[in-house]
Amino acid sequence: MKKDRLRSTEMKAVMDSMTTGIAINDAEGRIVTMNKAAERLLSSSEHLLRERLPLVSLKARSLDGPPREDGIARVLRGEILEPLTVQIDPEEPGKPPRILLLNAAPIRDGARETLGVVAAFTDVTRLHEIQQEREDLLRALAHDMRAPLSSITINAAVIERAAGDLELTRASARSIAENARRMDRWIQEMLEMARLAAGEMHPRPEDLPLRGVIIDMTQRLFFDQDLARIRVEVSEDASVRADPQHLERMLTNLLTNAFKYSPADGPVVIRAEPEGANVAIVVVDQGPGISMEDQARAFKRVFKGDGVGLYVTRVLAEAQGGSVSLRSTPGTRGSEFRVLLPMPKMPA
């Protein structure tokens, strides 16, 4: 008897040390014991689960296809259960659901009679979220690519038919080049997302003359029509400490966003303001005010089908030791997107 108690205590200690949730079910499918990880993953205590459960009564639904009979019941009948992805909905309102990978195997005696089931639960919630984010990004990219591709196709046809009209040909060629750059920018954003996810974007900060960087970047990356709308209100002595490529990407993303939501002839202002030991780079558009709900989501991974430009800007700013913010009043024209970056370090 003492040896049995010792063996049981040792087994419980081993189970509780595991990060995978383990639950032992009897021949009727009722949980008789579980480890600490299972209690956490199933969001309940062993006492409550014993009182109310067979496992079939869990608020769980399969994510691998149409609803099927509870996996534990199938294993008790001798079936082999392939790994099953299930969603456990919390009992407390407002809490997010958990996505679990369920594996189960029968417990049999020497006569091959099924005495119960051992079930293992692995938390794959974050993996599921990453897969969902990837699908959202692909949908956003496919959606955003349609318009420039259509424009390129139409303008290529115009050039073919109007070879003798030099002005029309030039306008169509400019449109093709502009849309090709838009598509290239989105592809670059997707590559940056992949690098961010892989932890491959390591900033190499330098002391940079802010006005010079802005003037050089805008002249290289924007066409005459957009370039004429940019007003740079940054002093010659303004400087920041940041990775040059990351700073250019942040500015490009903010300017592109400002052009998108401003009237075709509306100016876009870039200015710099000191804030303590930092510099705030402010991009002001002429678009409609942003609702408070949208302001809270503006720098999320995918916002209103707008791709990932603002999200990339936020991540790059934080990698430099900075931050991003948004100032806008719903119903009032104009919004301010702010990137806070460190000033250069003073020489010792």
VOMARLO-771412 format. One record per residue (C-alpha): residue in three letters; x, y, z. Coordinates in steps of 0.02 Angstrom, whole numbers, plus 32768, in hexadecimal, padded with zeros to 4 digits. Each point is the difference from the previous one (the first is absolute). Layout:
<recs>
ALAXYZ
...
</recs>
This chain:
<recs>
MET800080008000
LYS808C8078802F
LYS805B7FD77F5D
ASP7F6180227F9E
ARG7FEA80A98054
LEU80B7802A7FDD
ARG7FEE7FCD7F4A
SER7F6180687FF0
THR80548098804F
GLU80977FEE7F8E
MET7F917FF17F67
LYS7F9D809B8032
ALA80A280628019
VAL803F7FCB7F54
MET7F5C80307FAE
ASP7FFB80A98057
SER80B080277FC2
MET7FC97FEF7F4B
THR7FCC80957F95
THR7F8B7F927F9A
GLY7F547FE9804D
ILE7FDD7F4C8032
ALA7F547FBF8032
ILE7FD47F4D8030
ASN7F4E7FCB7FD6
ASP7FA67F678044
ALA7F9F7F817F97
GLU7F6A80757FFB
GLY806780927FBF
ARG7FFD805D80A5
ILE80A380568034
VAL80467FB1809D
THR80A28064800B
MET806380827FA3
ASN80A180608012
LYS801780BA8021
ALA801780287F48
ALA7F5A7FAF7FD3
GLU7FA780638088
ARG8049809F7FB7
LEU7FDC7FD47F4A
LEU7F4E7FC78024
SER7FE4809A806C
SER7FB87FA18092
SER802F7FA0809C
GLU800A7F458010
HIS7F7180058080
LEU7F8980597F8A
LEU802E7F937F6D
ARG7FDF7F638067
GLU7F5780438033
ARG7FBD802E7F55
LEU80667FA87F7C
PRO800C7F7F7F8F
LEU807480587F89
VAL7F7680027F7E
SER7FAA80878068
LEU809380797FEB
LYS7FD1809A7F9D
ALA80747FCB7F73
ARG7FEB7FFD7F45
SER806E7FB37F7A
LEU806080747F8D
ASP80317F727F8A
GLY7F597FF07FAA
PRO7F477FE48024
PRO7FCD7FD280B3
ARG80237F4B802E
GLU7FE17F928095
ASP806F80228096
GLY80AD7FB87FE3
ILE80097FAF80AB
ALA7F627F9C7FDD
ARG804B7FC47F5E
VAL80A07FC68054
LEU7F9B7FA38085
ARG7FB17F9D7F72
GLY80AE7FCE7FC5
GLU8014807E7F72
ILE80A8804E7FDD
LEU7FF280BC8017
GLU806C806C7F90
PRO803680A7804A
LEU7F688070800A
THR7FFE80BE800C
VAL7F7780428072
GLN7FCC80A98041
ILE7FD6801080B8
ASP7F8B8092801E
PRO8017805080AB
GLU7F758004807F
GLU802C80B38032
PRO7FC480827F81
GLY8084806A7FAE
LYS808B7F7F800C
PRO80487FC17F5A
PRO7FEA7F497FD1
ARG808E7F838006
ILE80327F977F6A
LEU803D7F548036
LEU80497F6C7FA5
LEU7FB27F62804A
ASN80537F557FFB
ALA7FB17F6A8056
ALA80287F488016
PRO7FA47F728059
ILE803A7FB680A5
ARG7FF07F427FF6
ASP801E7F718078
GLY80567F5C7FD8
ALA7F607FBC7FB3
ARG7FF880957F89
GLU7F6680448057
THR7FF480BD7FF9
LEU8007804780B0
GLY800880B77FD0
VAL805780827F97
VAL8099806E8016
ALA7FEA80A77FA8
ALA808A807E7FDC
PHE7FDD80B87FDE
THR807E80757FAE
ASP7FDD80BB7FF8
VAL801080367F49
THR7FA280A48015
ARG8093806C7FCA
LEU80247F917F6A
HIS7F4A800D7FCD
GLU800880BE8011
ILE809C80087F93
GLN7FAB7F977F7A
GLN7F6880728008
GLU806E809B7FF3
ARG80587FB67F68
GLU7F597FE07FAC
ASP7FC780B18028
LEU80A080477FB5
LEU7FEF7F987F62
ARG7F4C80397FEB
ALA803480B5801A
LEU808E7FEF7F84
ALA7F917FAE7F7D
HIS7F7D80888018
ASP807F808E7FF3
MET80567FB67F67
ARG7F617FFD7F96
ALA7FF480BD7FE5
PRO80B480217FC8
LEU80037F657F93
SER7F5F80377FAC
SER804880AF7FE6
ILE80A07FBB7FB5
THR7F9D7F927F88
ILE7F8F808F7FC9
ASN808E807C7FE7
ALA80697F827FA1
ALA7F6C7FED7F88
VAL7FF380BE7FF0
ILE80B8800D7FD1
GLU7FEB7F787F7F
ARG7F6C80597FAE
ALA803E80B38010
ALA80B37FEF7FC8
GLY7FF280A27F9E
ASP7FBD80678092
LEU809E802C8060
GLU7FA980568093
LEU7F857F71801B
THR808D7F827FF3
ARG8066805C8083
ALA7F6B800B8077
SER7FDF7F467FED
ALA80B87FD7801A
ARG8002806980A0
SER7F677FA3803F
ILE80527F577FDC
ALA809F8034805A
GLU7F9F80438097
ASN7F977F628011
ALA809A7F927FEC
ARG8050805E8091
ARG7F647FE98069
MET80077F457FE2
ASP80BB7FFD8027
ARG7FDE805D80A3
TRP7F7D7F808035
ILE80757F707FD6
GLN808880538068
GLU7F84800E8090
MET7FDB7F467FF4
LEU80BB7FD98002
GLU801780728096
MET7F747FA68059
ALA80587F5B7FE1
ARG80A480478043
LEU7FA980468098
ALA7FAF7F588025
ALA80A97FAA7FEE
GLY805680808070
GLU807680327F73
MET7FE780BC8004
HIS808980438072
PRO801380BF7FFE
ARG80AB804E7FE4
PRO7FE380B08042
GLU806280967FC2
ASP7FF880BA8020
LEU7F9F80427F6B
PRO7FDA80B17FC0
LEU7F437FF67FF9
ARG7FDC80857F7D
GLY80847FBA7F8A
VAL7FBA7F508011
ILE7F4F803B7FDD
ILE803080697F67
ASP80697F737FB6
MET7F7D7F7B8021
THR7F6C80617FB9
GLN805D80307F61
ARG80327F4C7FDF
LEU7F5C7FA9802A
PHE7F7280767FD0
PHE7FC680427F58
ASP7FF480B87FD4
GLN7F46800E8027
ASP80117FB880AF
LEU80A98053801D
ALA7FB280AB7FE3
ARG7F837FDE808C
ILE80837FDB8086
ARG802B80908073
VAL809D7FE18067
GLU7FFE806B809D
VAL809F7FBB804E
SER8094806C8031
GLU80AE7FE07FBC
ASP80437FD680AD
ALA7F7B7F7D802A
SER80497F528013
VAL7FCF7F558041
ARG80547F5D802D
ALA7FB77F727F98
ASP80267F7B7F80
PRO8003805C7F57
GLN7F9E7F797FA2
HIS7F817FEF808B
LEU7FE880BE8009
GLU7FE380087F44
ARG7F817F748009
MET7FA28055808F
LEU7FF980A67FA3
THR7FCB7FAC7F5E
ASN7F737FA48057
LEU7FBF809C8058
LEU8007806B7F62
THR7FAC7F7A7F97
ASN7F757FF28081
ALA7FEC80BF8003
PHE7FF280097F42
LYS7F7F7F767FFF
TYR7F8780598074
SER801E80B67FCB
PRO7FAB80587F6D
ALA80627FF37F5D
ASP803F80B38011
GLY800C800380BE
PRO80AB8024804E
VAL80577F858072
VAL806F804C8086
ILE80997FB58053
ARG804480588098
ALA80727FD98092
GLU7FE5802F80B6
PRO80747FE18095
GLU7FB57F9A808D
GLY80797FEE8090
ALA808F7F907FC7
ASN7FA07FD27F63
VAL7FC7804A7F5C
ALA7F4C7FEF7FC5
ILE7FF27FEE7F44
VAL7F4E80367FD4
VAL7FA67FDD7F5C
VAL7F5F80647FED
ASP7F817FD07F7A
GLN7F6280577FC3
GLY7F8F7F69800D
PRO7F607FEE8065
GLY80107FEA80BB
ILE80157F4F8042
SER7F837FB48078
MET803C7FD180AE
GLU7FE07F487FDA
ASP806D80067F64
GLN80878064805A
ALA80137F71807D
ARG801C7F867F70
ALA8063806C7F86
PHE80AA7FB18027
LYS7FC17F4D8009
ARG80407F7C7F88
VAL7F7280167F83
PHE7F93809A8009
LYS7F6580157F91
GLY80527FA47F6F
ASP808C80837FF8
GLY808F7F848003
VAL808580038086
GLY805A80A77FE5
LEU7FCC805180A4
TYR80217F5F8060
VAL80AF7FF47FB6
THR801C80B7802E
ARG7FD17FDB80B4
VAL80717F68800E
LEU8094805A7FB0
ALA7FEA80988072
GLU7FFC7F92809A
ALA809D7FA57FC4
GLN805C80A98003
GLY7FC5802080B2
GLY7F7480707FC3
SER7F447FFA7FEE
VAL7F6E80347F91
SER7F5F805B8024
LEU7F6C804E7FA8
ARG7FA380A2801F
SER7F5A80197FA8
THR7F5480478024
PRO7F6C7FA57FB0
GLY7FA480737F88
THR8092807A7FF1
ARG807380057F69
GLY80B37FCB801C
SER805A7F7D806A
GLU80AF7FFD804C
PHE80687F627FFD
ARG809580118075
VAL80A07F9A800B
LEU80698020809B
LEU80BA7FD87FEB
PRO80998022806D
MET806D80987FE4
PRO80B77FDF7FD9
LYS806A7FE08099
MET806980938036
PRO80BD7FDF7FF5
ALA80527FDE80A8
</recs>
